[in-house]
Amino acid sequence: MIGAATDATKGPEGRTAAEHGGSAVLGIDVGGSSVKHLLARADASIAEPPVPLARGRNATPKRAPVDGLAAIAEAVRGERTLTRLVLSIPGIVDERNGVVVRSTNIPALDGCALGERLGAELGIPVDVINDGHAAAIAEASWGAGKGVEDIFVLALGTGIAGAHVVDGRVVPGAHGSAGELGHITIDPAGSMCSCGRLGCLETIIGAPALHAAWTAAGGSGGTESLFAAFGAGDRAATTIVQHASSALAEAILTLCALVDPGGIVIGGGLAQAPHHLVTLAERYVAERATFHRVPPIIPASLGEWAGVNGTVLTALRRQRALG
């Protein structure tokens, strides 16, 4: 069961997507635990985030993800003429060919030519992009990084996604996998990462890692409980958060040395208020920086909907490129 939960968000004339008619683009952001979708007018401006025609959240289809995503697209488009679909997927994506190379969170998609398969089923162009890229271009173009020419966007959550954005466009690297800051080695003797290496940043600061450390220390509840305990001065929570913030600081200094961005936007579930993790990391960065040019570190502004906004922005841009 997909479990669709679509909100028929009112458009600028006060009508829902189904009532409005005309053409639309659809963005779908596929996460490890949920799928977010956003329907927008195909002629919407790319200068500002579009008014949603429909927006909602679904359960991530695990057993048959291609069929599940097609069903979501069919359910959302309603009476609209859908002209383009863009999906964001966690993992390594061949964006040029619409192929999911590897997704540790959704392994059923590994090697899947998702763009081609969904495009054939839906009868429209379908593009596939990396989830970190999607969130980054949205934050850089419509969010906290707007107006900054060279920016790195980092999302802290179940995994650690990142992307370097210059003039509103992601710099993907030669093979499309640049920006994977979650998989730089922080502790060579550390825990095994989902990527197969030891001691990656993700094994220290990812939400599952923080939850496991908190549970092992006798804490109960998830990361919200951990941060609440840290704020209250709990010794075990303080040790865990300090260790995670120290790892994040090392990653930021590495980023500054290699990329030298003009700004760093940090978002994701673990960076929400209260910003204990990020605030402490900033302090460590200031204490440890030597030659590094540390740019402003800015809280993300689009929240959990950054990724799906990025898919819609990509869809609108590609529509424009077709003229």
C-alpha positions in Angstrom: 0.0 0.0 0.0 1.4 3.4 -1.0 -0.6 5.4 1.5 -0.9 8.6 -0.5 -1.6 11.7 1.5 -2.0 14.4 -1.1 -2.9 18.0 -0.1 -5.0 19.7 -2.7 -3.2 23.0 -2.1 -5.0 26.0 -3.5 -3.4 27.7 -6.5 -3.1 31.5 -7.1 -6.7 31.7 -8.3 -8.0 29.7 -5.3 -8.6 26.5 -7.2 -7.0 23.1 -6.8 -4.9 21.4 -9.4 -7.7 19.3 -10.7 -10.0 22.4 -11.0 -7.4 24.6 -12.6 -6.6 22.6 -15.8 -3.6 23.3 -18.0 -0.1 21.8 -17.9 2.1 21.1 -14.9 5.4 19.6 -13.9 5.8 17.2 -11.0 8.7 16.8 -8.6 9.1 13.7 -6.4 11.7 13.5 -3.7 12.4 9.9 -2.7 13.7 9.4 0.8 14.6 6.4 2.9 11.3 6.6 4.9 9.0 8.8 2.8 8.3 10.3 -0.6 7.4 13.9 -1.0 5.7 15.2 -4.2 5.0 18.7 -5.5 2.9 19.7 -8.5 3.5 23.1 -10.1 2.4 25.0 -13.1 4.6 24.4 -16.1 4.7 28.1 -16.8 5.7 29.1 -13.2 8.5 31.5 -12.8 11.9 30.1 -11.8 12.8 33.3 -10.0 10.8 32.3 -6.9 9.4 29.0 -5.5 6.1 28.2 -7.3 2.7 28.1 -5.5 2.0 24.4 -5.1 -0.9 23.0 -7.0 -0.7 19.8 -5.0 1.8 18.7 -2.4 1.9 15.7 -0.1 3.8 12.8 1.4 3.7 9.1 0.7 5.3 6.0 2.2 8.5 5.0 0.3 7.6 2.0 -1.9 10.1 -0.6 -0.9 9.1 -3.8 -2.7 8.3 -2.4 -6.2 9.7 1.1 -6.1 9.3 1.8 -9.9 5.6 0.7 -9.8 5.0 2.7 -6.6 6.5 5.9 -8.0 4.5 5.5 -11.2 1.3 5.1 -9.1 2.2 8.3 -7.1 2.6 10.2 -10.3 -0.6 9.0 -11.8 -2.5 9.8 -8.6 -1.1 13.3 -8.3 -1.5 14.5 -11.8 -5.3 14.3 -11.7 -6.8 16.4 -14.5 -3.5 18.1 -15.3 -1.5 17.6 -18.5 1.8 16.5 -17.0 4.7 17.7 -19.2 7.7 16.5 -17.1 8.6 14.6 -14.0 11.8 14.9 -12.0 12.7 12.6 -9.2 15.5 12.9 -6.6 17.0 9.7 -5.3 19.4 9.2 -2.4 22.6 7.7 -3.7 24.8 7.9 -6.8 22.8 8.8 -9.9 23.9 9.0 -13.5 21.8 12.1 -14.1 22.6 12.4 -17.8 21.1 9.0 -18.5 18.5 8.8 -15.7 20.1 5.7 -14.1 20.3 5.0 -10.4 23.9 3.6 -10.0 23.6 2.8 -6.3 21.2 3.7 -3.5 22.1 2.3 -0.1 18.7 3.4 1.3 16.7 1.9 -1.6 18.8 -1.0 -2.9 16.0 -2.2 -5.1 16.8 0.7 -7.4 20.5 -0.2 -7.9 21.3 -0.2 -11.6 17.8 0.8 -12.5 17.2 3.0 -15.7 14.5 4.8 -13.7 14.1 7.7 -16.1 13.6 5.5 -19.1 11.3 3.0 -17.4 9.0 5.6 -15.8 9.1 7.8 -18.9 7.9 4.8 -21.0 5.1 4.1 -18.5 3.9 7.7 -18.1 4.5 8.9 -21.6 6.5 12.0 -20.5 10.1 13.0 -20.1 11.4 11.8 -16.7 14.7 13.0 -15.2 16.5 11.5 -12.2 18.8 13.5 -10.0 20.7 13.0 -6.7 18.7 14.1 -3.6 21.6 16.2 -2.3 21.8 18.0 -5.6 18.0 18.7 -5.5 18.1 20.2 -2.0 21.2 22.2 -2.9 19.9 23.9 -6.0 16.7 24.8 -4.2 18.5 26.3 -1.2 21.0 28.1 -3.5 18.3 29.5 -5.8 15.3 30.0 -3.6 16.5 29.5 0.0 19.2 30.6 2.3 21.9 30.7 -0.3 20.1 33.0 -2.7 22.4 35.7 -4.0 25.6 33.8 -3.1 27.4 32.9 -6.3 29.5 30.0 -4.9 28.0 27.9 -2.1 28.1 24.4 -0.6 24.9 23.0 0.8 25.0 20.3 3.4 22.0 18.3 4.6 22.3 16.4 7.9 19.8 13.6 8.4 19.7 9.8 8.1 22.6 10.2 5.7 24.8 13.2 5.0 24.1 14.8 1.5 26.0 17.7 0.0 26.6 19.6 -3.2 28.7 22.5 -4.5 26.5 25.0 -6.3 27.9 27.8 -8.5 25.6 30.3 -10.2 22.6 28.1 -9.2 24.0 25.0 -10.9 25.5 21.9 -9.1 29.1 21.1 -9.9 28.7 17.3 -10.1 32.3 16.2 -10.7 33.5 14.0 -13.6 31.3 11.1 -12.5 28.4 12.8 -10.8 29.4 11.9 -7.3 31.1 15.1 -6.0 30.0 16.5 -2.7 29.6 13.2 -0.8 31.0 14.8 2.4 29.2 12.1 4.5 31.7 9.6 3.1 35.0 11.2 4.0 36.9 9.3 6.6 36.9 10.9 10.1 38.0 7.8 12.1 39.8 5.1 10.2 39.2 2.7 13.1 35.5 3.6 13.4 32.3 1.8 12.6 31.4 0.3 9.2 29.6 2.6 6.9 26.8 1.7 4.5 29.3 2.5 1.7 31.6 -0.3 2.9 34.4 1.9 4.4 35.2 2.5 8.1 34.7 5.7 10.1 32.9 7.9 7.5 31.4 11.1 8.8 28.0 9.5 8.4 28.9 6.8 11.0 29.4 9.5 13.6 26.9 12.2 12.8 24.1 10.5 10.8 20.8 10.2 12.7 21.0 6.4 13.1 24.5 6.7 14.5 23.5 9.3 17.0 20.5 7.3 18.0 22.6 4.2 18.5 25.2 6.1 20.6 22.4 7.6 22.7 20.8 4.2 23.3 24.1 2.6 24.2 24.7 5.4 26.7 21.3 4.5 28.4 19.3 7.2 26.7 15.8 6.7 25.4 14.0 8.2 22.4 15.5 9.5 19.2 17.8 12.4 18.4 15.3 15.0 19.7 15.6 13.4 23.1 19.4 13.4 22.7 19.5 17.1 21.9 17.0 17.9 24.7 19.3 16.1 27.2 22.3 17.9 25.8 20.5 21.2 26.4 19.7 20.2 29.9 23.4 19.4 30.6 23.2 15.6 30.6 26.8 14.2 30.7 26.3 11.3 28.3 24.4 13.5 25.8 27.1 16.1 26.0 29.8 13.6 25.2 27.9 12.3 22.2 27.0 15.7 20.8 30.5 17.1 21.3 32.0 14.1 19.4 29.5 14.5 16.6 30.1 18.3 16.4 33.9 17.7 16.4 33.5 15.4 13.4 31.3 17.9 11.6 33.9 20.6 12.2 36.7 18.5 10.7 34.5 17.9 7.7 33.8 21.6 7.3 37.5 22.4 7.5 38.3 19.8 4.9 35.6 21.3 2.7 37.1 24.8 3.1 40.5 23.4 2.2 39.3 21.6 -0.9 36.5 23.7 -2.3 36.8 27.2 -0.7 33.1 28.0 -1.0 31.7 31.5 -0.5 29.1 30.2 1.9 28.0 27.0 3.6 24.3 26.3 4.1 23.5 23.5 6.6 20.0 22.0 6.7 18.3 18.6 7.3 16.6 17.2 10.3 19.6 17.2 12.5 20.3 20.9 11.9 16.8 22.1 13.0 16.4 24.3 16.0 17.7 24.1 18.6 20.9 24.1 16.5 23.2 22.5 19.1 25.1 20.3 16.7 25.9 23.1 14.2 26.5 25.8 16.7 29.0 23.7 18.6 30.7 22.7 15.3 31.0 26.3 14.3 32.9 27.0 17.5 35.2 24.1 16.9 35.8 25.3 13.3 36.8 28.8 14.6 39.1 27.3 17.2 40.9 24.9 14.7 41.1 26.9 11.5 44.6 28.0 10.4 45.0 28.9 6.8 41.3 28.1 6.1 39.0 30.8 4.8 35.9 29.9 6.7 32.8 31.4 5.0 29.5 32.3 6.6 27.7 29.2 7.8 24.0 29.8 7.2 21.0 27.7 8.4 18.9 26.3 5.6 15.5 28.0 5.1 13.4 25.5 3.0 13.3 22.8 5.6 12.3 19.2 4.7 10.7 20.4 1.4 14.0 21.6 0.0 14.6 18.4 -2.0 11.2 18.4 -3.7 11.5 22.1 -4.5 14.8 21.3 -6.2 13.1 18.7 -8.4 10.5 21.2 -9.5 13.1 23.8 -10.2 15.0 21.3 -12.3 11.8 20.4 -14.2 11.0 24.1 -14.9 14.6 24.8 -16.1 14.6 21.8 -18.4 11.2 22.9 -19.8 12.7 26.3 -20.5 15.7 24.8 -22.2 13.4 23.1 -24.7 12.2 26.5 -25.6 
